[in-house]
Amino acid sequence: MSNKDNSSKSKSKPDPSMEELVIGGATYQTRLNSKFRNRKTWSRPDERKVEAVIPGAIRKIMVREGEEVTQGTPLLILEAMKMENKLLSPMDGMIKKIHVSKGDQVAKFQLLVEFT
């Protein structure tokens, strides 16, 4: 093989279906599918809104609207898959609105408690 043949192979055109993806400062060549391109980008959740992370049933509500709570205060118990999950206050503040009642069935991401 001559030097001319080697140089032509090293200068081949980039594959047009490949794209650059930068993650943590590292650059990768990859093919991005439509599912990746159309994904919902992550955004920081509003800590003033407590949502259900899994579907389940409200077994107990331990706070009232207008009550002042501190971070870590138990708000309610959500039963899911035969396990009781105690939801704790993510912040110090006042309970603005409780959007559920004892016995309610809730869906994933349903708003449970709102802070002022």
C-alpha positions as CSV (number, residue, x, y, z in Angstrom):
1,M,0.0,0.0,0.0
2,S,1.4,3.4,-0.9
3,N,1.4,6.6,1.3
4,K,-1.1,8.0,-1.1
5,D,-3.6,5.2,-0.2
6,N,-3.1,5.7,3.5
7,S,-3.6,9.5,3.4
8,S,-6.9,9.1,1.5
9,K,-8.2,6.7,4.1
10,S,-7.4,8.9,7.0
11,K,-9.1,11.9,5.3
12,S,-12.4,10.2,4.6
13,K,-15.6,12.3,4.9
14,P,-17.4,12.1,8.2
15,D,-20.6,10.0,8.3
16,P,-23.5,12.5,8.0
17,S,-25.7,10.4,10.3
18,M,-23.3,10.9,13.1
19,E,-23.6,13.8,15.5
20,E,-21.5,15.3,18.3
21,L,-22.9,14.9,21.8
22,V,-21.1,16.7,24.7
23,I,-21.6,15.2,28.2
24,G,-19.6,16.6,31.1
25,G,-17.0,18.2,28.7
26,A,-16.4,15.0,26.8
27,T,-17.4,14.9,23.1
28,Y,-18.8,11.7,21.6
29,Q,-19.7,10.8,18.0
30,T,-23.1,9.1,18.0
31,R,-26.4,8.6,16.2
32,L,-29.2,10.4,18.0
33,N,-32.6,8.9,17.5
34,S,-35.9,10.8,17.4
35,K,-36.8,9.6,20.9
36,F,-33.7,11.3,22.2
37,R,-34.2,14.5,20.2
38,N,-37.9,14.8,21.3
39,R,-37.3,14.0,25.0
40,K,-38.5,16.4,27.7
41,T,-35.5,18.1,29.2
42,W,-35.1,17.9,32.9
43,S,-35.9,21.0,35.0
44,R,-35.5,21.4,38.7
45,P,-38.8,20.6,40.5
46,D,-40.6,23.3,42.4
47,E,-39.9,22.5,46.0
48,R,-43.1,24.3,47.1
49,K,-45.1,21.6,45.4
50,V,-45.0,18.0,46.8
51,E,-46.1,15.5,44.2
52,A,-46.6,11.7,44.3
53,V,-43.5,9.9,43.0
54,I,-45.5,6.7,42.6
55,P,-49.2,5.9,42.3
56,G,-50.9,4.8,45.5
57,A,-53.4,5.6,48.2
58,I,-53.4,8.4,50.9
59,R,-53.5,6.6,54.3
60,K,-52.9,9.5,56.7
61,I,-52.5,13.3,56.5
62,M,-50.4,14.7,59.3
63,V,-50.6,18.5,58.6
64,R,-53.3,21.1,58.1
65,E,-53.6,24.0,55.7
66,G,-52.1,27.2,57.3
67,E,-49.8,25.1,59.5
68,E,-46.1,26.1,59.8
69,V,-43.7,23.2,59.3
70,T,-40.0,22.7,59.3
71,Q,-37.9,20.8,56.8
72,G,-38.3,17.0,57.5
73,T,-41.8,17.3,59.1
74,P,-44.0,14.3,58.1
75,L,-46.7,15.6,55.8
76,L,-48.7,12.4,54.9
77,I,-48.4,8.7,54.3
78,L,-48.8,7.3,50.8
79,E,-49.3,3.6,50.6
80,A,-48.0,2.0,47.4
81,M,-47.4,-1.7,46.7
82,K,-48.3,-2.6,50.3
83,M,-45.6,-0.3,51.6
84,E,-46.2,3.0,53.6
85,N,-44.2,5.9,52.3
86,K,-43.9,8.8,54.7
87,L,-43.6,12.1,52.7
88,L,-41.5,14.7,54.5
89,S,-41.5,18.5,54.1
90,P,-38.8,19.5,51.7
91,M,-38.5,23.0,53.3
92,D,-39.5,25.3,56.1
93,G,-42.8,27.0,55.4
94,M,-46.5,27.2,55.6
95,I,-48.9,24.7,54.1
96,K,-50.9,26.7,51.5
97,K,-53.2,23.9,50.2
98,I,-53.6,20.1,50.7
99,H,-54.9,18.7,47.4
100,V,-55.8,15.2,48.6
101,S,-58.0,13.6,51.3
102,K,-57.5,10.4,53.3
103,G,-58.4,7.4,51.2
104,D,-57.8,9.1,47.8
105,Q,-56.1,7.1,45.1
106,V,-53.4,9.3,43.5
107,A,-51.5,9.0,40.2
108,K,-47.8,9.5,39.7
109,F,-46.8,13.2,39.6
110,Q,-50.2,14.2,41.1
111,L,-50.0,17.4,43.3
112,L,-50.4,16.5,46.9
113,V,-49.4,19.5,49.1
114,E,-48.5,23.0,48.2
115,F,-46.5,25.5,50.3
116,T,-46.8,29.3,50.3
